[in-house]
Amino acid sequence: MKTNLFCIEGKVIVITGGCGILGKSMAVYLAEQGAKVVILDREEEKGLALEEEIKQAGNEASFFLTDVLNKEVLEKNKNDILARYGRIDVLVNAAGENMPGATIGPEQTVFDLEMDAFRKVVDLNLFGTVLPTMVFSKAMVENKAGNIINIASESALRPLTRVAGYGAAKAAVANFTKYMAGELAVKFGDGFRVNALAPGFFITDQNRALLTNPDGSYTDRARTILAHTPFRRFGEADELLGSLHYLSSEASKFVTGTILVIDGGFDSFSI
């Protein structure tokens, strides 16, 4: 019988921010591949609806209300997950968002940044990755194996105009990914991997107002992005799934500390 290196059937995969556009797509897909998906989100109604949707399709899912900035809540989530499934194989840190005050408008300068908004964006994207990693990797260490997949961003690799807070936070996530890859493997063995996906430009709830006008047409910013993207289009949520599957599976068993870019060529393009 041939080994399928990409098989993730039966793996317990926890997704923070599992009700967002990208998180939901990940949860549905991984469940379809036979994983036992745990959805963590702060929106209970959406989370329960997503759990039911996945179960109605004949797949396994559980939703737990969470707060990725509250270690006590995360500890309770961990205990509830272990009580139900016995282990945590993969953690996908997909919680994150941007907010207007942490961006610089077309007529603004850096001196117009709202520091409270900047701090909130850094807290959610950076500390909302660090805290779940600390909590859930402890369970992985006790099980002697684990796999963490963070969500970085194109803005972690290249400074992008206007997204000051989000870019700073995601750059820190990319750095933390590489740090944790060494930390876990050196101290606990080669059964631990930490990698990150760096999506390019996907239209989501958090950036829709930046990229589209009320009538659905593209903004000047969106047209500039597409002019610097060889594929000349924005990404679709399902175009992250192959990379996510690869990093979740044993096909990437010797891969750690990497930032896998999915951007239609944006990062490699210049004129």
SVG drawing of the C-alpha trace seen along z (x, -y; Angstrom):
<svg xmlns="http://www.w3.org/2000/svg" viewBox="-27 -65 46 67">
<polyline fill="none" stroke="black" stroke-width="0.4" points="0.0,0.0 1.4,-3.4 1.9,-6.1 -0.1,-9.3 2.2,-12.0 -0.6,-14.5 -3.2,-12.6 -4.5,-14.7 -7.4,-12.4 -7.9,-12.2 -5.6,-15.1 -7.0,-17.5 -6.6,-21.0 -7.3,-24.1 -8.1,-27.3 -8.2,-30.7 -10.3,-33.3 -12.1,-30.4 -15.2,-32.4 -13.4,-35.0 -13.5,-34.7 -10.1,-32.9 -10.6,-31.0 -14.0,-29.6 -12.6,-28.5 -9.8,-26.7 -12.1,-25.0 -14.5,-23.7 -11.7,-22.4 -9.7,-20.7 -12.9,-19.0 -13.6,-17.8 -10.1,-16.2 -11.0,-14.2 -9.4,-16.4 -11.2,-17.0 -11.5,-20.7 -11.8,-22.9 -13.1,-26.4 -12.1,-29.1 -13.7,-32.5 -15.2,-35.4 -18.4,-35.4 -20.5,-32.6 -23.4,-32.7 -21.2,-32.4 -19.1,-29.7 -22.0,-27.5 -23.4,-28.0 -20.1,-27.0 -19.8,-23.9 -23.3,-22.8 -22.6,-23.5 -19.5,-21.2 -21.4,-18.5 -24.3,-18.6 -21.8,-17.8 -20.8,-14.6 -17.5,-15.9 -16.2,-16.6 -16.0,-20.0 -16.4,-21.7 -16.7,-25.3 -15.4,-27.0 -15.9,-30.6 -12.6,-32.3 -10.6,-35.4 -7.1,-35.1 -5.9,-37.9 -7.1,-36.2 -4.7,-33.4 -7.3,-32.0 -9.9,-31.6 -7.4,-30.0 -6.4,-27.6 -10.0,-26.6 -10.3,-26.1 -7.2,-23.8 -8.6,-21.7 -12.0,-21.4 -10.3,-20.4 -8.1,-17.8 -11.1,-16.4 -12.9,-15.9 -10.1,-14.8 -7.2,-13.9 -4.6,-15.9 -3.9,-18.9 -1.9,-18.1 -2.0,-21.4 -2.6,-25.0 -3.5,-27.5 -3.2,-31.1 -5.7,-32.8 -7.1,-35.5 -6.3,-39.0 -7.7,-42.2 -6.9,-45.8 -8.7,-48.9 -9.0,-52.4 -7.2,-54.3 -4.0,-52.2 -3.9,-53.0 -2.8,-56.3 -5.4,-57.8 -4.6,-59.2 -4.5,-62.7 -2.8,-61.8 0.7,-61.4 2.3,-59.2 1.6,-61.9 -2.1,-61.2 -1.8,-57.6 -4.1,-56.9 -1.9,-55.1 -4.8,-53.4 -5.9,-51.8 -2.3,-51.0 -1.9,-49.2 -5.1,-47.3 -4.0,-46.0 -0.6,-44.9 -2.3,-43.3 -4.7,-41.2 -2.3,-40.2 0.9,-39.7 -0.3,-38.9 -3.3,-37.1 -0.7,-34.7 1.8,-34.6 -0.7,-33.7 -2.5,-30.8 1.0,-29.5 2.1,-29.5 -1.1,-27.7 -1.6,-25.1 2.1,-24.3 2.3,-23.2 -0.2,-20.5 1.9,-19.6 5.1,-19.3 3.3,-17.0 2.3,-14.9 5.8,-15.0 4.7,-16.4 3.1,-19.4 2.7,-21.7 2.0,-25.4 1.0,-27.5 0.8,-31.2 -0.8,-33.7 1.6,-36.4 1.1,-38.8 2.6,-40.3 2.9,-43.4 5.3,-41.4 7.8,-41.1 7.5,-44.6 6.4,-47.8 3.1,-48.7 1.7,-52.3 -1.0,-53.1 -1.1,-49.8 1.4,-50.9 0.0,-49.0 -1.0,-45.8 2.4,-45.6 4.3,-46.1 2.3,-43.4 2.6,-40.9 6.3,-41.5 6.6,-40.6 4.5,-37.4 6.9,-36.4 9.9,-36.9 8.1,-35.1 7.5,-32.2 11.2,-31.7 12.0,-32.1 9.5,-29.5 10.7,-27.1 14.1,-27.0 12.8,-27.2 10.6,-24.1 12.9,-22.0 16.1,-22.6 14.5,-22.2 11.9,-19.5 13.0,-17.6 12.3,-17.3 8.6,-16.5 7.8,-20.2 7.3,-22.5 6.4,-26.2 5.7,-27.9 3.7,-30.7 1.6,-31.5 2.0,-35.0 -1.1,-35.8 -0.9,-38.5 -4.0,-40.5 -7.3,-38.8 -10.5,-40.8 -11.8,-40.2 -14.1,-42.1 -11.1,-43.9 -9.8,-45.4 -12.9,-45.6 -13.3,-49.4 -9.7,-50.0 -10.0,-48.0 -13.5,-48.4 -15.9,-51.4 -19.5,-51.2 -20.6,-50.3 -18.1,-47.3 -15.6,-48.9 -11.9,-48.9 -10.3,-51.8 -7.1,-53.5 -5.3,-51.5 -6.7,-48.2 -5.7,-49.1 -2.2,-50.0 -1.9,-46.6 -3.1,-44.7 -0.6,-46.7 2.2,-45.2 0.7,-41.7 1.8,-39.5 -1.5,-37.5 -3.4,-40.8 -6.1,-39.7 -6.8,-39.3 -6.5,-35.9 -9.5,-33.7 -9.8,-32.3 -9.5,-28.7 -6.1,-29.5 -4.6,-29.3 -5.8,-25.8 -3.2,-23.8 -0.4,-25.5 -2.2,-25.1 -2.8,-21.4 0.9,-20.9 2.1,-22.5 -0.5,-20.6 0.6,-17.2 3.6,-15.0 4.6,-16.1 6.3,-19.0 7.8,-17.0 11.3,-18.5 10.0,-22.1 10.1,-24.6 10.8,-28.3 9.5,-29.1 7.2,-31.9 5.3,-30.5 4.1,-33.3 0.9,-33.1 0.5,-36.3 0.2,-35.9 3.8,-37.1 3.5,-40.5 6.6,-40.0 8.8,-39.0 7.7,-41.7 9.3,-45.0 9.5,-47.4"/>
</svg>
